[in-house]
Amino acid sequence: MNKGLRIHVERRDYGNEIAIFMADLDDRKPDKMAQAQPIVFEEVERISGMSPCIVQPPEFAHRMIDALWDAGFRPSKQIEEASQVVAIKYHLEDMRKLVFKGKQ
């Protein structure tokens, strides 16, 4: 993975759309950059199988996640887990009150 990879995410149309910009910058070519082109959906027969639209090293995913996070996106699963942690916290506080009631 080239260290010059840049990913930027913007919210547009009052949050109804996102725009993702990707470029790979090369220090040896300061006046040039490799810019990702739009992904185009093409209708195909279902029996044809699927081909990946992006193939990159794992570092690409980390940079994409960071860019989405910076734009305010959070994973749904993490939010669910966070609410479960809060519920467990209150449950433990209730248990402590019951166990230590009158022992202080």
HELIX and SHEET records of a PDB file:
HELIX    1   1 ASP A   13  GLY A   15  5                                   3    
HELIX    2   2 ARG A   46  SER A   48  5                                   3    
HELIX    3   3 PRO A   58  ASP A   70  1                                  13    
HELIX    4   4 SER A   76  VAL A   99  1                                  24    
SHEET    1   A 3 LEU A   5  ARG A  12  0                                        
SHEET    2   A 3 GLU A  17  LEU A  25 -1                                        
SHEET    3   A 3 MET A  33  GLN A  35 -1                                        
END                                                                             
